[in-house]
Amino acid sequence: MPRVLLEKQIASYNTDVISCNMIVFDASTLILIAKIEVLSGFLESVGFQVCVPGEVAKESCAIKRSLDALLIRKSLDESKIRVVAVRDRKLVTKLRRDFGLGMGEAEAIALAHFEKAALIGIDDKNGINACKLLGVPFTTAIGILIRMHEKELLTTEHALLKLTQLGQHGRYKRSILEDAKRRLEAEDD
């Protein structure tokens, strides 16, 4: 499996990937990139194993008839996303207690930490804080969108449309959306 090295860290989201063998997702980020229909393009281009803990798989596919849940279920069924058991249950409990995280977020962070994952995709503010404390590299759905644009997997026009959709579906501060828009438009200069 090839090792991937991405660049650039941003204060509010991160597009870094250090050398390692997997990326882990929390349900929020996985659902967001499925909702804006970039999940399959991401999975095809990422170059290493994408994993989720069991709780995230359940949370992501809970609404079975939604397009995002069907896209995620298809990716799981085709083994493009692998479900991995979380071994460090004590860390899951501690993360839930200390950061007020749901089970999915806590399992995703614990899995990423234990497996020394290259990156975790997470959009939960408390989860991001936990990642910072544990030294787990993270990104958000916006970070993934920007990186896909940098890799020329999305045109500027298409990326801006997807950013608008993220603004509708996600819980982002206006300043984060504006910064992302500037970055996407700057790539054309």
C-alpha positions as protocol buffer text, in pm:
chain_id: "A"
residue {
  index: 1
  type: MET
  ca { x: 0 y: 0 z: 0 }
}
residue {
  index: 2
  type: PRO
  ca { x: 155 y: 335 z: -97 }
}
residue {
  index: 3
  type: ARG
  ca { x: 239 y: 589 z: 168 }
}
residue {
  index: 4
  type: VAL
  ca { x: 82 y: 929 z: 117 }
}
residue {
  index: 5
  type: LEU
  ca { x: 218 y: 1268 z: 209 }
}
residue {
  index: 6
  type: LEU
  ca { x: -13 y: 1567 z: 189 }
}
residue {
  index: 7
  type: GLU
  ca { x: 81 y: 1921 z: 280 }
}
residue {
  index: 8
  type: LYS
  ca { x: -52 y: 2229 z: 455 }
}
residue {
  index: 9
  type: GLN
  ca { x: -205 y: 2266 z: 796 }
}
residue {
  index: 10
  type: ILE
  ca { x: -471 y: 2528 z: 861 }
}
residue {
  index: 11
  type: ALA
  ca { x: -580 y: 2654 z: 1201 }
}
residue {
  index: 12
  type: SER
  ca { x: -945 y: 2549 z: 1172 }
}
residue {
  index: 13
  type: TYR
  ca { x: -898 y: 2238 z: 958 }
}
residue {
  index: 14
  type: ASN
  ca { x: -609 y: 2029 z: 850 }
}
residue {
  index: 15
  type: THR
  ca { x: -517 y: 1875 z: 516 }
}
residue {
  index: 16
  type: ASP
  ca { x: -210 y: 1690 z: 647 }
}
residue {
  index: 17
  type: VAL
  ca { x: -148 y: 1322 z: 611 }
}
residue {
  index: 18
  type: ILE
  ca { x: 170 y: 1184 z: 759 }
}
residue {
  index: 19
  type: SER
  ca { x: 319 y: 856 z: 644 }
}
residue {
  index: 20
  type: CYS
  ca { x: 102 y: 573 z: 773 }
}
residue {
  index: 21
  type: ASN
  ca { x: -133 y: 309 z: 643 }
}
residue {
  index: 22
  type: MET
  ca { x: -489 y: 420 z: 718 }
}
residue {
  index: 23
  type: ILE
  ca { x: -734 y: 702 z: 751 }
}
residue {
  index: 24
  type: VAL
  ca { x: -1014 y: 671 z: 1005 }
}
residue {
  index: 25
  type: PHE
  ca { x: -1349 y: 847 z: 978 }
}
residue {
  index: 26
  type: ASP
  ca { x: -1602 y: 969 z: 1229 }
}
residue {
  index: 27
  type: ALA
  ca { x: -1963 y: 952 z: 1116 }
}
residue {
  index: 28
  type: SER
  ca { x: -2005 y: 1330 z: 1077 }
}
residue {
  index: 29
  type: THR
  ca { x: -1728 y: 1374 z: 821 }
}
residue {
  index: 30
  type: LEU
  ca { x: -1810 y: 1051 z: 640 }
}
residue {
  index: 31
  type: ILE
  ca { x: -2175 y: 1154 z: 609 }
}
residue {
  index: 32
  type: LEU
  ca { x: -2084 y: 1506 z: 495 }
}
residue {
  index: 33
  type: ILE
  ca { x: -1855 y: 1391 z: 215 }
}
residue {
  index: 34
  type: ALA
  ca { x: -2120 y: 1138 z: 110 }
}
residue {
  index: 35
  type: LYS
  ca { x: -2393 y: 1407 z: 115 }
}
residue {
  index: 36
  type: ILE
  ca { x: -2193 y: 1628 z: -120 }
}
residue {
  index: 37
  type: GLU
  ca { x: -2118 y: 1324 z: -337 }
}
residue {
  index: 38
  type: VAL
  ca { x: -1738 y: 1325 z: -322 }
}
residue {
  index: 39
  type: LEU
  ca { x: -1701 y: 1005 z: -117 }
}
residue {
  index: 40
  type: SER
  ca { x: -1637 y: 773 z: -413 }
}
residue {
  index: 41
  type: GLY
  ca { x: -1384 y: 1012 z: -570 }
}
residue {
  index: 42
  type: PHE
  ca { x: -1207 y: 1044 z: -237 }
}
residue {
  index: 43
  type: LEU
  ca { x: -1195 y: 667 z: -184 }
}
residue {
  index: 44
  type: GLU
  ca { x: -1059 y: 611 z: -535 }
}
residue {
  index: 45
  type: SER
  ca { x: -783 y: 869 z: -494 }
}
residue {
  index: 46
  type: VAL
  ca { x: -674 y: 837 z: -132 }
}
residue {
  index: 47
  type: GLY
  ca { x: -421 y: 559 z: -187 }
}
residue {
  index: 48
  type: PHE
  ca { x: -452 y: 382 z: 148 }
}
residue {
  index: 49
  type: GLN
  ca { x: -705 y: 194 z: 359 }
}
residue {
  index: 50
  type: VAL
  ca { x: -1008 y: 385 z: 488 }
}
residue {
  index: 51
  type: CYS
  ca { x: -1146 y: 249 z: 816 }
}
residue {
  index: 52
  type: VAL
  ca { x: -1429 y: 314 z: 1057 }
}
residue {
  index: 53
  type: PRO
  ca { x: -1509 y: 163 z: 1396 }
}
residue {
  index: 54
  type: GLY
  ca { x: -1830 y: -37 z: 1430 }
}
residue {
  index: 55
  type: GLU
  ca { x: -2029 y: 242 z: 1592 }
}
residue {
  index: 56
  type: VAL
  ca { x: -1945 y: 482 z: 1308 }
}
residue {
  index: 57
  type: ALA
  ca { x: -2062 y: 223 z: 1053 }
}
residue {
  index: 58
  type: LYS
  ca { x: -2393 y: 198 z: 1241 }
}
residue {
  index: 59
  type: GLU
  ca { x: -2435 y: 575 z: 1277 }
}
residue {
  index: 60
  type: SER
  ca { x: -2347 y: 640 z: 912 }
}
residue {
  index: 61
  type: CYS
  ca { x: -2601 y: 396 z: 774 }
}
residue {
  index: 62
  type: ALA
  ca { x: -2878 y: 456 z: 1030 }
}
residue {
  index: 63
  type: ILE
  ca { x: -3114 y: 629 z: 784 }
}
residue {
  index: 64
  type: LYS
  ca { x: -3113 y: 351 z: 527 }
}
residue {
  index: 65
  type: ARG
  ca { x: -3304 y: 533 z: 253 }
}
residue {
  index: 66
  type: SER
  ca { x: -3093 y: 849 z: 240 }
}
residue {
  index: 67
  type: LEU
  ca { x: -2847 y: 880 z: -48 }
}
residue {
  index: 68
  type: ASP
  ca { x: -2552 y: 938 z: 184 }
}
residue {
  index: 69
  type: ALA
  ca { x: -2631 y: 624 z: 388 }
}
residue {
  index: 70
  type: LEU
  ca { x: -2668 y: 418 z: 68 }
}
residue {
  index: 71
  type: LEU
  ca { x: -2334 y: 547 z: -66 }
}
residue {
  index: 72
  type: ILE
  ca { x: -2161 y: 465 z: 262 }
}
residue {
  index: 73
  type: ARG
  ca { x: -2328 y: 121 z: 279 }
}
residue {
  index: 74
  type: LYS
  ca { x: -2214 y: 50 z: -79 }
}
residue {
  index: 75
  type: SER
  ca { x: -1856 y: 149 z: 9 }
}
residue {
  index: 76
  type: LEU
  ca { x: -1867 y: -79 z: 314 }
}
residue {
  index: 77
  type: ASP
  ca { x: -2014 y: -368 z: 111 }
}
residue {
  index: 78
  type: GLU
  ca { x: -1746 y: -326 z: -157 }
}
residue {
  index: 79
  type: SER
  ca { x: -1473 y: -314 z: 113 }
}
residue {
  index: 80
  type: LYS
  ca { x: -1367 y: 35 z: 6 }
}
residue {
  index: 81
  type: ILE
  ca { x: -1424 y: 125 z: 372 }
}
residue {
  index: 82
  type: ARG
  ca { x: -1326 y: -138 z: 628 }
}
residue {
  index: 83
  type: VAL
  ca { x: -1485 y: -178 z: 971 }
}
residue {
  index: 84
  type: VAL
  ca { x: -1216 y: -224 z: 1238 }
}
residue {
  index: 85
  type: ALA
  ca { x: -1276 y: -318 z: 1601 }
}
residue {
  index: 86
  type: VAL
  ca { x: -1158 y: -73 z: 1863 }
}
residue {
  index: 87
  type: ARG
  ca { x: -920 y: -240 z: 2106 }
}
residue {
  index: 88
  type: ASP
  ca { x: -865 y: 40 z: 2359 }
}
residue {
  index: 89
  type: ARG
  ca { x: -1207 y: 50 z: 2529 }
}
residue {
  index: 90
  type: LYS
  ca { x: -1062 y: 241 z: 2827 }
}
residue {
  index: 91
  type: LEU
  ca { x: -963 y: 528 z: 2598 }
}
residue {
  index: 92
  type: VAL
  ca { x: -1314 y: 528 z: 2446 }
}
residue {
  index: 93
  type: THR
  ca { x: -1464 y: 563 z: 2796 }
}
residue {
  index: 94
  type: LYS
  ca { x: -1215 y: 835 z: 2892 }
}
residue {
  index: 95
  type: LEU
  ca { x: -1276 y: 1034 z: 2572 }
}
residue {
  index: 96
  type: ARG
  ca { x: -1651 y: 1016 z: 2620 }
}
residue {
  index: 97
  type: ARG
  ca { x: -1621 y: 1135 z: 2979 }
}
residue {
  index: 98
  type: ASP
  ca { x: -1350 y: 1400 z: 2935 }
}
residue {
  index: 99
  type: PHE
  ca { x: -1472 y: 1553 z: 2608 }
}
residue {
  index: 100
  type: GLY
  ca { x: -1844 y: 1477 z: 2613 }
}
residue {
  index: 101
  type: LEU
  ca { x: -1815 y: 1277 z: 2292 }
}
residue {
  index: 102
  type: GLY
  ca { x: -2064 y: 1035 z: 2148 }
}
residue {
  index: 103
  type: MET
  ca { x: -1968 y: 672 z: 2109 }
}
residue {
  index: 104
  type: GLY
  ca { x: -1886 y: 706 z: 1738 }
}
residue {
  index: 105
  type: GLU
  ca { x: -1652 y: 1002 z: 1784 }
}
residue {
  index: 106
  type: ALA
  ca { x: -1478 y: 839 z: 2082 }
}
residue {
  index: 107
  type: GLU
  ca { x: -1434 y: 508 z: 1898 }
}
residue {
  index: 108
  type: ALA
  ca { x: -1297 y: 680 z: 1587 }
}
residue {
  index: 109
  type: ILE
  ca { x: -1042 y: 880 z: 1786 }
}
residue {
  index: 110
  type: ALA
  ca { x: -941 y: 577 z: 1994 }
}
residue {
  index: 111
  type: LEU
  ca { x: -898 y: 368 z: 1678 }
}
residue {
  index: 112
  type: ALA
  ca { x: -692 y: 638 z: 1507 }
}
residue {
  index: 113
  type: HIS
  ca { x: -475 y: 680 z: 1818 }
}
residue {
  index: 114
  type: PHE
  ca { x: -423 y: 306 z: 1879 }
}
residue {
  index: 115
  type: GLU
  ca { x: -350 y: 223 z: 1514 }
}
residue {
  index: 116
  type: LYS
  ca { x: -136 y: 536 z: 1468 }
}
residue {
  index: 117
  type: ALA
  ca { x: -352 y: 627 z: 1171 }
}
residue {
  index: 118
  type: ALA
  ca { x: -225 y: 879 z: 921 }
}
residue {
  index: 119
  type: LEU
  ca { x: -534 y: 1089 z: 970 }
}
residue {
  index: 120
  type: ILE
  ca { x: -882 y: 1101 z: 1115 }
}
residue {
  index: 121
  type: GLY
  ca { x: -1168 y: 1274 z: 939 }
}
residue {
  index: 122
  type: ILE
  ca { x: -1370 y: 1447 z: 1211 }
}
residue {
  index: 123
  type: ASP
  ca { x: -1589 y: 1757 z: 1216 }
}
residue {
  index: 124
  type: ASP
  ca { x: -1693 y: 1753 z: 1583 }
}
residue {
  index: 125
  type: LYS
  ca { x: -1534 y: 2045 z: 1775 }
}
residue {
  index: 126
  type: ASN
  ca { x: -1485 y: 1847 z: 2096 }
}
residue {
  index: 127
  type: GLY
  ca { x: -1348 y: 1558 z: 1893 }
}
residue {
  index: 128
  type: ILE
  ca { x: -1101 y: 1789 z: 1721 }
}
residue {
  index: 129
  type: ASN
  ca { x: -989 y: 1913 z: 2064 }
}
residue {
  index: 130
  type: ALA
  ca { x: -936 y: 1552 z: 2176 }
}
residue {
  index: 131
  type: CYS
  ca { x: -731 y: 1487 z: 1861 }
}
residue {
  index: 132
  type: LYS
  ca { x: -515 y: 1790 z: 1932 }
}
residue {
  index: 133
  type: LEU
  ca { x: -454 y: 1674 z: 2289 }
}
residue {
  index: 134
  type: LEU
  ca { x: -366 y: 1318 z: 2180 }
}
residue {
  index: 135
  type: GLY
  ca { x: -157 y: 1432 z: 1883 }
}
residue {
  index: 136
  type: VAL
  ca { x: -383 y: 1256 z: 1632 }
}
residue {
  index: 137
  type: PRO
  ca { x: -364 y: 1424 z: 1289 }
}
residue {
  index: 138
  type: PHE
  ca { x: -709 y: 1530 z: 1173 }
}
residue {
  index: 139
  type: THR
  ca { x: -898 y: 1687 z: 889 }
}
residue {
  index: 140
  type: THR
  ca { x: -1256 y: 1793 z: 827 }
}
residue {
  index: 141
  type: ALA
  ca { x: -1489 y: 1755 z: 531 }
}
residue {
  index: 142
  type: ILE
  ca { x: -1376 y: 2101 z: 418 }
}
residue {
  index: 143
  type: GLY
  ca { x: -1012 y: 1995 z: 442 }
}
residue {
  index: 144
  type: ILE
  ca { x: -1088 y: 1691 z: 226 }
}
residue {
  index: 145
  type: LEU
  ca { x: -1269 y: 1907 z: -29 }
}
residue {
  index: 146
  type: ILE
  ca { x: -978 y: 2152 z: -51 }
}
residue {
  index: 147
  type: ARG
  ca { x: -727 y: 1869 z: -87 }
}
residue {
  index: 148
  type: MET
  ca { x: -931 y: 1707 z: -364 }
}
residue {
  index: 149
  type: HIS
  ca { x: -928 y: 2042 z: -544 }
}
residue {
  index: 150
  type: GLU
  ca { x: -551 y: 2078 z: -492 }
}
residue {
  index: 151
  type: LYS
  ca { x: -505 y: 1731 z: -643 }
}
residue {
  index: 152
  type: GLU
  ca { x: -718 y: 1848 z: -940 }
}
residue {
  index: 153
  type: LEU
  ca { x: -988 y: 1590 z: -868 }
}
residue {
  index: 154
  type: LEU
  ca { x: -1244 y: 1872 z: -863 }
}
residue {
  index: 155
  type: THR
  ca { x: -1258 y: 2187 z: -1075 }
}
residue {
  index: 156
  type: THR
  ca { x: -1283 y: 2516 z: -892 }
}
residue {
  index: 157
  type: GLU
  ca { x: -1644 y: 2557 z: -999 }
}
residue {
  index: 158
  type: HIS
  ca { x: -1734 y: 2208 z: -879 }
}
residue {
  index: 159
  type: ALA
  ca { x: -1541 y: 2250 z: -552 }
}
residue {
  index: 160
  type: LEU
  ca { x: -1717 y: 2581 z: -481 }
}
residue {
  index: 161
  type: LEU
  ca { x: -2054 y: 2415 z: -541 }
}
residue {
  index: 162
  type: LYS
  ca { x: -1959 y: 2135 z: -300 }
}
residue {
  index: 163
  type: LEU
  ca { x: -1842 y: 2394 z: -45 }
}
residue {
  index: 164
  type: THR
  ca { x: -2185 y: 2561 z: -64 }
}
residue {
  index: 165
  type: GLN
  ca { x: -2343 y: 2222 z: 0 }
}
residue {
  index: 166
  type: LEU
  ca { x: -2114 y: 2166 z: 299 }
}
residue {
  index: 167
  type: GLY
  ca { x: -2226 y: 2504 z: 431 }
}
residue {
  index: 168
  type: GLN
  ca { x: -2586 y: 2384 z: 410 }
}
residue {
  index: 169
  type: HIS
  ca { x: -2527 y: 2043 z: 569 }
}
residue {
  index: 170
  type: GLY
  ca { x: -2241 y: 2112 z: 812 }
}
residue {
  index: 171
  type: ARG
  ca { x: -2206 y: 2329 z: 1118 }
}
residue {
  index: 172
  type: TYR
  ca { x: -1927 y: 2559 z: 1007 }
}
residue {
  index: 173
  type: LYS
  ca { x: -1854 y: 2913 z: 1114 }
}
residue {
  index: 174
  type: ARG
  ca { x: -1891 y: 3163 z: 833 }
}
residue {
  index: 175
  type: SER
  ca { x: -1520 y: 3251 z: 866 }
}
residue {
  index: 176
  type: ILE
  ca { x: -1420 y: 2889 z: 796 }
}
residue {
  index: 177
  type: LEU
  ca { x: -1640 y: 2875 z: 486 }
}
residue {
  index: 178
  type: GLU
  ca { x: -1506 y: 3211 z: 364 }
}
residue {
  index: 179
  type: ASP
  ca { x: -1146 y: 3101 z: 418 }
}
residue {
  index: 180
  type: ALA
  ca { x: -1211 y: 2776 z: 229 }
}
residue {
  index: 181
  type: LYS
  ca { x: -1370 y: 2970 z: -57 }
}
residue {
  index: 182
  type: ARG
  ca { x: -1065 y: 3200 z: -77 }
}
residue {
  index: 183
  type: ARG
  ca { x: -833 y: 2899 z: -86 }
}
residue {
  index: 184
  type: LEU
  ca { x: -1034 y: 2731 z: -361 }
}
residue {
  index: 185
  type: GLU
  ca { x: -1043 y: 3049 z: -570 }
}
residue {
  index: 186
  type: ALA
  ca { x: -672 y: 3120 z: -510 }
}
residue {
  index: 187
  type: GLU
  ca { x: -579 y: 2790 z: -675 }
}
residue {
  index: 188
  type: ASP
  ca { x: -693 y: 2940 z: -1008 }
}
residue {
  index: 189
  type: ASP
  ca { x: -464 y: 3243 z: -979 }
}
